[in-house]
Amino acid sequence: MAEALEGAEYLDDVGTLRFPASRRRRYERLRDFPEGLLVCGDAVCSFNPTYGQGMTVAAAEALALRKSLAGGAERLARRFFAAAAAPIDDAWELSTGADLALPQVTGRRTRRVRAINAYVRRLHATAERDPVVAGAFMAVIGMLERPPRLMRPAIARRVARGPRATAWRNRVEGVRRSELRLDGVRTPLREAGPAGDREAVVFLHGNPGSGADWEALMAAVGTRMRAVAWDAPGFGRSAADGFTQTVPDHARFVGRALDALGVERAHLVAHDFGGPWGLSWAAADPERFASAVLIGTGALPGYRWHALARLWRTPGAGELFMTTTTRAGFRALLRRGNPRGLPRALADRMYDDFDRGTRRAVLDLYRSVPDVGAAGERLAAALRPLDRPALVLWGRADPYLPVAHAERQRGAFPGAEVVVLEESGHWPFADDPVTVRRAVTGFLGRVTTGSTVASRTSNMGAPTR
């Protein structure tokens, strides 16, 4: 064969055919089809080539045709299309389901699709460590077995006992993903920029949220310096059984994580409860604290809990709220906190992470702070003498933290730059990402080089690089 091909001549240039989208034509539903004609391959169904199903389905169609021809020529097309529909159904479900797990893909996501994709994400995480689940998964995607095999009780039990998925489906280029294991906590770790740098931008999410909230901003920051983020214990995709949900415990975890990552000089970027966690660490370890970007958070002297927080703090009522919260209700809460609205994929990812363990963590965390205003006063008093550079970004429409608290951050950071985003709510990095990215990268560029940092070197304890 090799010799024959070596001496062959090209008759024409190689041609390629491309399909702009997955497309299926349901010939098996036709009542009549012209005699003497058949349709097969991509002309019946074209798949996203990423999943490698097209040739396998074509081979399955060839087997269906052989079986149909054995029954004679009468109504051949009708019998062939019906026989070929089964393998096409399986491959179509696998490929389109995987496509619809990506937030940038348009299409209707039914409850069934969302439920299956949530199960498959956990199945993927389990298959990394469980050879039985991995073997079943490979058999299904190789079309040796049908998809229902993955739902059999023996497999479902292993998936239920397995780890939660550690990566969000909307991956951002330039962000590296791994796992941080520390003090009995196992949590997703995201990094960008120069690996191993001892100076880093440390992103701390709030409630609800995870390290995935920061991926786009991390990628922008990572073009010039190291950036790190993790899911706080009890939140996102972390596994943190036994972790005590208090601000001091989260602050200690920040410090231990920085130790483990070799970060000696930290620029905090925090949102929501990430502010108290990070700033409490900063007050306890000022030698390593370089600067802060506070997005709808900070030290909050005189603050009073918002209505939802008061509900969560009420025994019984908080549990009832958590038990009855649905995806639709969750989206409604996010809309209330962001007049512009949040990307649907972000809201869905937050809800997927808002499982039973996270809901319990939220109740415990809010109930652990007896007097939030007094705690804010103590925190501001501890940070004020440090006079670290700070950028404060606040949405004017934030219903949880009144905009007056933006200016009050100067009580903790006397030289703070305060920017009020007129059309934003509680999640400015999601509803106005361009403005936030420019502000954050510009600020970090100023505090990591030039006179701003040099003028504060004596207060910081660590030399400026």
C-alpha positions as CSV (number, residue, x, y, z in Angstrom):
1,M,0.0,0.0,0.0
2,A,2.8,2.4,0.9
3,E,4.6,1.8,-2.4
4,A,1.3,2.3,-4.3
5,L,0.6,5.6,-2.6
6,E,4.2,6.8,-3.0
7,G,3.8,6.6,-6.8
8,A,0.3,8.1,-7.0
9,E,-0.5,11.5,-8.5
10,Y,-2.8,14.0,-7.1
11,L,-6.0,14.4,-9.2
12,D,-6.9,17.7,-7.5
13,D,-6.3,19.7,-4.4
14,V,-7.5,18.4,-1.0
15,G,-10.9,19.9,-0.2
16,T,-12.4,20.4,3.2
17,L,-16.0,20.9,4.2
18,R,-16.8,22.8,7.4
19,F,-20.1,23.0,9.3
20,P,-20.6,26.2,11.3
21,A,-22.7,24.5,13.9
22,S,-23.9,21.1,15.0
23,R,-26.9,20.2,13.0
24,R,-29.2,17.2,12.8
25,R,-31.7,16.3,10.2
26,R,-34.4,14.0,11.4
27,Y,-35.0,11.8,8.3
28,E,-36.4,9.0,10.5
29,R,-39.5,11.2,11.1
30,L,-40.3,11.5,7.4
31,R,-43.4,9.5,6.3
32,D,-42.1,9.2,2.7
33,F,-38.6,9.2,1.2
34,P,-37.6,8.7,-2.5
35,E,-36.9,5.1,-3.4
36,G,-33.3,4.3,-4.4
37,L,-31.7,7.1,-2.3
38,L,-30.1,7.1,1.2
39,V,-28.4,9.8,3.3
40,C,-25.6,9.1,5.8
41,G,-22.7,10.7,7.6
42,D,-22.6,14.4,8.1
43,A,-25.5,14.8,5.7
44,V,-27.7,13.3,8.5
45,C,-25.9,14.8,11.5
46,S,-22.9,16.9,11.9
47,F,-21.2,17.1,15.3
48,N,-18.8,19.5,17.0
49,P,-15.5,17.8,15.9
50,T,-14.0,18.4,19.4
51,Y,-15.7,15.3,20.7
52,G,-14.5,12.9,17.9
53,Q,-17.9,11.3,17.4
54,G,-18.4,11.8,13.6
55,M,-16.5,8.9,12.3
56,T,-17.8,6.6,15.0
57,V,-21.4,7.5,14.2
58,A,-20.6,7.0,10.4
59,A,-19.4,3.5,11.3
60,A,-22.5,2.8,13.4
61,E,-24.6,3.9,10.4
62,A,-22.7,1.5,8.1
63,L,-23.6,-1.3,10.5
64,A,-27.2,-0.2,10.6
65,L,-27.2,-0.1,6.7
66,R,-25.8,-3.7,6.6
67,K,-28.5,-4.9,8.9
68,S,-31.2,-3.0,7.0
69,L,-30.1,-4.4,3.6
70,A,-30.3,-7.9,5.0
71,G,-34.1,-7.3,5.2
72,G,-34.4,-6.6,1.6
73,A,-34.9,-3.4,-0.4
74,E,-38.6,-2.7,0.5
75,R,-38.9,0.5,2.5
76,L,-35.1,0.4,3.0
77,A,-34.7,4.1,3.7
78,R,-37.4,4.1,6.5
79,R,-35.8,1.1,8.2
80,F,-32.3,2.4,7.8
81,F,-33.1,5.8,9.2
82,A,-34.8,4.3,12.2
83,A,-31.9,1.9,12.9
84,A,-29.3,4.7,12.6
85,A,-31.3,7.0,15.0
86,A,-30.2,5.2,18.1
87,P,-26.4,5.7,17.8
88,I,-27.0,9.2,16.5
89,D,-29.2,9.9,19.6
90,D,-26.4,8.9,22.0
91,A,-23.7,10.9,20.2
92,W,-25.9,14.0,19.9
93,E,-26.8,13.9,23.6
94,L,-23.1,13.7,24.5
95,S,-21.8,16.4,22.2
96,T,-24.6,18.9,22.5
97,G,-24.8,18.5,26.3
98,A,-21.1,19.2,26.5
99,D,-21.5,22.3,24.3
100,L,-24.3,23.6,26.4
101,A,-22.1,23.3,29.5
102,L,-20.1,26.2,28.0
103,P,-21.7,29.6,28.9
104,Q,-20.7,31.2,25.6
105,V,-22.7,28.7,23.6
106,T,-26.2,29.8,22.8
107,G,-29.0,27.4,23.2
108,R,-31.9,26.4,25.4
109,R,-30.8,24.7,28.6
110,T,-33.7,22.6,30.0
111,R,-33.8,21.4,33.5
112,R,-32.7,18.0,32.2
113,V,-29.7,19.4,30.4
114,R,-28.6,21.4,33.5
115,A,-29.1,18.4,35.8
116,I,-27.1,16.1,33.5
117,N,-24.3,18.6,33.1
118,A,-24.0,19.1,36.9
119,Y,-23.8,15.3,37.3
120,V,-21.2,15.0,34.5
121,R,-19.0,17.6,36.0
122,R,-18.9,15.7,39.2
123,L,-18.4,12.4,37.3
124,H,-15.4,14.0,35.6
125,A,-13.9,14.9,39.0
126,T,-14.5,11.4,40.3
127,A,-13.1,9.7,37.2
128,E,-9.7,11.3,37.9
129,R,-9.3,9.1,40.9
130,D,-11.8,6.2,40.5
131,P,-10.8,3.7,37.7
132,V,-14.3,2.1,37.7
133,V,-16.0,5.4,37.0
134,A,-13.2,6.3,34.5
135,G,-13.7,3.0,32.7
136,A,-17.5,3.5,32.4
137,F,-17.0,7.0,31.2
138,M,-14.5,5.9,28.5
139,A,-16.8,3.1,27.3
140,V,-19.7,5.6,26.9
141,I,-17.7,8.4,25.1
142,G,-16.2,5.6,22.9
143,M,-19.7,4.5,22.2
144,L,-19.1,1.0,23.4
145,E,-21.8,1.5,25.9
146,R,-24.9,3.8,25.9
147,P,-25.1,6.9,28.2
148,P,-27.5,5.4,30.7
149,R,-24.7,3.2,31.9
150,L,-23.3,6.3,33.7
151,M,-26.6,6.6,35.7
152,R,-26.6,3.0,37.0
153,P,-26.7,2.8,40.8
154,A,-23.2,1.3,41.1
155,I,-21.7,4.3,39.2
156,A,-24.0,6.9,40.7
157,R,-23.0,5.9,44.2
158,R,-19.3,6.3,43.4
159,V,-19.9,9.7,41.8
160,A,-21.9,10.8,44.9
161,R,-19.0,9.8,47.2
162,G,-16.4,11.3,44.9
163,P,-14.9,14.8,45.0
164,R,-16.7,17.9,43.7
165,A,-15.6,19.3,40.4
166,T,-12.8,21.9,40.9
167,A,-13.1,23.9,37.7
168,W,-15.7,26.2,36.3
169,R,-16.9,25.5,32.8
170,N,-16.0,29.0,31.5
171,R,-12.2,28.7,31.4
172,V,-10.2,31.9,30.9
173,E,-6.9,31.6,28.9
174,G,-3.8,32.5,31.0
175,V,-5.2,31.1,34.3
176,R,-3.6,28.0,35.6
177,R,-5.6,25.6,37.8
178,S,-4.5,23.2,40.4
179,E,-5.5,22.2,44.0
180,L,-4.5,23.6,47.3
181,R,-4.5,21.2,50.3
182,L,-4.0,22.8,53.6
183,D,-5.0,22.0,57.2
184,G,-7.6,19.5,56.1
185,V,-9.1,21.8,53.4
186,R,-8.9,20.8,49.8
187,T,-9.8,23.7,47.4
188,P,-9.3,24.8,43.8
189,L,-6.3,27.1,43.3
190,R,-6.1,29.5,40.4
191,E,-2.9,31.3,39.4
192,A,-1.8,33.6,36.6
193,G,1.4,35.4,35.8
194,P,5.0,34.5,36.9
195,A,4.9,31.3,38.9
196,G,6.7,31.4,42.2
197,D,7.0,35.2,42.5
198,R,7.1,36.2,46.2
199,E,5.0,39.3,45.5
200,A,1.5,38.5,44.4
201,V,-2.0,39.9,43.9
202,V,-4.3,37.9,46.2
203,F,-7.9,37.7,45.1
204,L,-10.5,37.0,47.9
205,H,-14.1,36.4,46.9
206,G,-17.2,36.9,49.0
207,N,-20.6,35.3,49.5
208,P,-21.9,33.9,47.3
209,G,-18.9,33.3,45.1
210,S,-15.6,31.4,44.5
211,G,-12.2,32.0,43.0
212,A,-13.8,31.5,39.6
213,D,-15.3,35.0,40.0
214,W,-11.9,36.5,39.5
215,E,-10.6,34.6,36.4
216,A,-10.9,37.4,33.8
217,L,-9.4,40.0,36.2
218,M,-6.6,37.5,37.2
219,A,-5.7,37.0,33.5
220,A,-5.4,40.8,33.1
221,V,-3.3,41.2,36.2
222,G,-1.2,38.2,35.3
223,T,0.3,39.9,32.3
224,R,2.7,41.7,34.6
225,M,2.7,40.0,38.0
226,R,1.7,36.9,39.9
227,A,-2.0,36.5,40.8
228,V,-3.6,33.8,43.0
229,A,-7.1,32.9,44.1
230,W,-8.7,30.0,45.9
231,D,-12.2,29.0,46.9
232,A,-12.6,30.0,50.6
233,P,-13.2,26.9,52.9
234,G,-16.9,26.0,52.7
235,F,-17.5,28.0,49.5
236,G,-17.2,27.3,45.8
237,R,-15.8,23.8,45.1
238,S,-13.8,23.5,48.3
239,A,-14.0,20.4,50.6
240,A,-13.7,21.7,54.1
241,D,-15.4,19.5,56.6
242,G,-14.9,20.7,60.1
243,F,-13.8,24.2,59.2
244,T,-15.1,26.8,61.6
245,Q,-16.9,29.6,59.8
246,T,-15.6,32.7,61.6
247,V,-13.8,35.8,60.2
248,P,-10.6,35.0,62.4
249,D,-10.5,31.5,61.0
250,H,-10.8,32.6,57.4
251,A,-8.1,35.2,58.1
252,R,-5.8,32.6,59.5
253,F,-6.4,30.4,56.4
254,V,-5.4,33.4,54.2
255,G,-2.1,33.6,56.1
256,R,-1.5,29.8,55.9
257,A,-2.3,29.8,52.2
258,L,0.2,32.6,51.5
259,D,2.8,30.6,53.5
260,A,2.1,27.5,51.4
261,L,2.3,29.5,48.2
262,G,5.5,31.3,49.2
263,V,3.9,34.8,49.0
264,E,5.9,37.3,51.1
265,R,4.2,40.5,49.9
266,A,0.5,40.5,49.1
267,H,-1.7,43.1,47.3
268,L,-5.3,42.2,48.3
269,V,-8.2,42.4,45.9
270,A,-11.4,41.6,47.9
271,H,-15.1,41.6,47.5
272,D,-17.9,41.2,50.0
273,F,-16.9,39.0,53.0
274,G,-13.4,38.6,51.4
275,G,-12.8,42.1,52.7
276,P,-13.1,41.3,56.4
277,W,-11.2,38.0,55.9
278,G,-8.3,39.6,54.0
279,L,-8.1,42.8,56.1
280,S,-8.2,40.9,59.4
281,W,-5.2,38.9,58.1
282,A,-3.5,42.2,57.0
283,A,-4.0,43.7,60.5
284,A,-2.4,40.7,62.1
285,D,0.5,40.4,59.6
286,P,1.3,44.0,58.4
287,E,4.8,43.1,57.3
288,R,3.4,41.2,54.3
289,F,0.5,43.5,53.5
290,A,1.3,45.8,50.6
291,S,-2.0,47.3,49.3
292,A,-5.7,46.7,49.0
293,V,-8.4,46.9,46.3
294,L,-11.8,46.9,48.0
295,I,-14.8,46.2,45.7
296,G,-17.9,46.7,47.7
297,T,-16.2,45.7,51.0
298,G,-13.8,46.9,53.6
299,A,-13.7,47.9,57.2
300,L,-17.3,48.9,58.1
301,P,-17.5,51.0,61.3
302,G,-21.1,51.5,62.3
303,Y,-22.5,49.2,59.6
304,R,-25.8,47.5,60.2
305,W,-26.7,44.1,58.7
306,H,-28.8,44.3,55.5
307,A,-32.3,42.6,55.6
308,L,-31.1,39.3,54.1
309,A,-28.2,39.0,56.5
310,R,-30.6,39.6,59.4
311,L,-32.8,36.8,58.1
312,W,-29.8,34.4,57.8
313,R,-28.8,35.3,61.4
314,T,-32.2,34.3,62.7
315,P,-32.3,30.6,63.8
316,G,-35.0,28.7,62.0
317,A,-35.8,31.5,59.6
318,G,-32.3,31.3,58.0
319,E,-32.6,27.5,57.7
320,L,-36.0,27.8,56.1
321,F,-34.8,30.4,53.6
322,M,-31.8,28.2,52.6
323,T,-34.0,25.1,52.2
324,T,-36.5,26.8,50.0
325,T,-34.1,28.8,47.8
326,T,-34.5,27.8,44.1
327,R,-32.4,28.7,41.1
328,A,-35.1,31.2,40.0
329,G,-35.1,32.8,43.5
330,F,-31.4,32.9,43.6
331,R,-31.3,34.7,40.2
332,A,-33.8,37.2,41.5
333,L,-31.6,38.0,44.5
334,L,-28.6,38.6,42.2
335,R,-30.7,40.9,40.0
336,R,-31.6,42.9,43.1
337,G,-28.0,43.3,43.9
338,N,-27.0,44.3,40.4
339,P,-29.4,46.6,38.4
340,R,-27.6,45.9,35.2
341,G,-27.9,42.2,35.8
342,L,-25.3,39.5,35.9
343,P,-24.2,37.2,33.1
344,R,-26.5,34.2,33.1
345,A,-23.6,31.8,33.2
346,L,-22.2,33.5,36.3
347,A,-25.5,33.3,38.1
348,D,-25.9,29.6,37.2
349,R,-22.4,28.8,38.3
350,M,-22.9,30.6,41.6
351,Y,-26.1,28.6,42.2
352,D,-24.4,25.3,41.3
353,D,-21.8,26.1,44.0
354,F,-24.5,27.1,46.5
355,D,-25.0,23.6,47.8
356,R,-26.1,22.3,51.2
357,G,-22.7,22.7,52.7
358,T,-22.2,26.3,51.4
359,R,-25.7,27.3,52.7
360,R,-24.8,26.0,56.1
361,A,-21.4,27.8,55.9
362,V,-23.2,31.1,55.1
363,L,-25.5,30.8,58.1
364,D,-22.6,30.0,60.5
365,L,-20.5,32.8,59.1
366,Y,-23.1,35.5,59.5
367,R,-24.0,34.3,63.0
368,S,-20.4,34.3,64.1
369,V,-20.2,38.1,64.1
370,P,-22.1,39.5,67.1
371,D,-21.7,43.2,66.3
372,V,-20.5,43.9,62.7
373,G,-20.3,47.7,63.3
374,A,-18.0,47.3,66.3
375,A,-15.9,44.8,64.5
376,G,-15.5,47.3,61.6
377,E,-14.4,50.0,64.0
378,R,-11.7,47.7,65.5
379,L,-10.5,46.7,62.1
380,A,-10.3,50.3,60.8
381,A,-8.4,51.3,63.9
382,A,-5.8,48.6,63.4
383,L,-5.3,49.4,59.7
384,R,-5.2,53.2,59.9
385,P,-1.7,53.6,61.2
386,L,-0.3,51.3,58.4
387,D,-1.5,53.9,55.8
388,R,-1.4,51.4,53.0
389,P,-2.3,52.3,49.4
390,A,-5.9,51.4,48.7
391,L,-8.4,51.6,45.8
392,V,-12.1,51.5,46.7
393,L,-14.6,50.6,44.0
394,W,-18.3,50.8,45.0
395,G,-21.5,50.4,43.1
396,R,-23.9,53.3,43.8
397,A,-26.9,50.9,43.6
398,D,-25.4,48.3,46.0
399,P,-28.4,47.3,48.2
400,Y,-26.3,45.5,50.7
401,L,-23.6,48.0,51.4
402,P,-24.8,51.7,51.2
403,V,-22.5,53.8,49.1
404,A,-21.7,56.1,52.1
405,H,-19.4,53.3,53.3
406,A,-17.1,53.9,50.3
407,E,-15.8,57.2,51.6
408,R,-15.7,55.8,55.1
409,Q,-12.9,53.5,54.0
410,R,-10.5,56.4,54.4
411,G,-10.9,55.7,58.1
412,A,-8.8,52.6,57.5
413,F,-6.9,53.8,54.5
414,P,-6.3,57.6,54.8
415,G,-4.9,58.0,51.3
416,A,-7.5,55.7,49.6
417,E,-8.6,56.4,46.0
418,V,-12.4,56.1,46.0
419,V,-14.3,55.5,42.8
420,V,-18.1,55.2,42.8
421,L,-19.5,53.4,39.8
422,E,-22.8,55.1,39.0
423,E,-24.6,52.2,37.3
424,S,-23.2,49.3,39.2
425,G,-24.5,47.3,42.1
426,H,-22.9,44.7,44.4
427,W,-20.8,43.0,41.7
428,P,-19.1,45.7,39.6
429,F,-16.4,43.3,38.4
430,A,-19.2,41.4,36.7
431,D,-21.5,44.1,35.5
432,D,-18.8,46.6,34.4
433,P,-15.7,44.5,33.9
434,V,-13.9,46.9,31.6
435,T,-14.0,49.8,34.0
436,V,-13.0,47.6,36.9
437,R,-10.2,46.0,35.0
438,R,-8.7,49.4,34.0
439,A,-9.0,50.7,37.5
440,V,-7.5,47.7,39.2
441,T,-4.6,47.2,36.7
442,G,-3.8,50.9,36.8
443,F,-3.8,51.0,40.6
444,L,-1.6,48.0,40.9
445,G,0.8,49.5,38.3
446,R,1.2,52.5,40.5
447,V,1.6,50.8,43.8
448,T,4.1,48.2,42.6
449,T,6.4,50.6,40.8
450,G,7.4,54.3,41.3
451,S,7.2,56.8,44.0
452,T,3.9,55.8,45.6
453,V,5.3,52.6,46.9
454,A,8.7,54.1,47.7
455,S,7.2,56.7,49.9
456,R,5.6,54.0,52.1
457,T,8.5,51.5,52.2
458,S,9.5,52.4,55.7
459,N,5.9,51.6,56.9
460,M,5.7,48.3,55.1
461,G,8.7,46.5,56.5
462,A,9.3,44.7,53.2
463,P,11.4,46.3,50.5
464,T,9.8,47.4,47.2
465,R,10.9,45.4,44.2
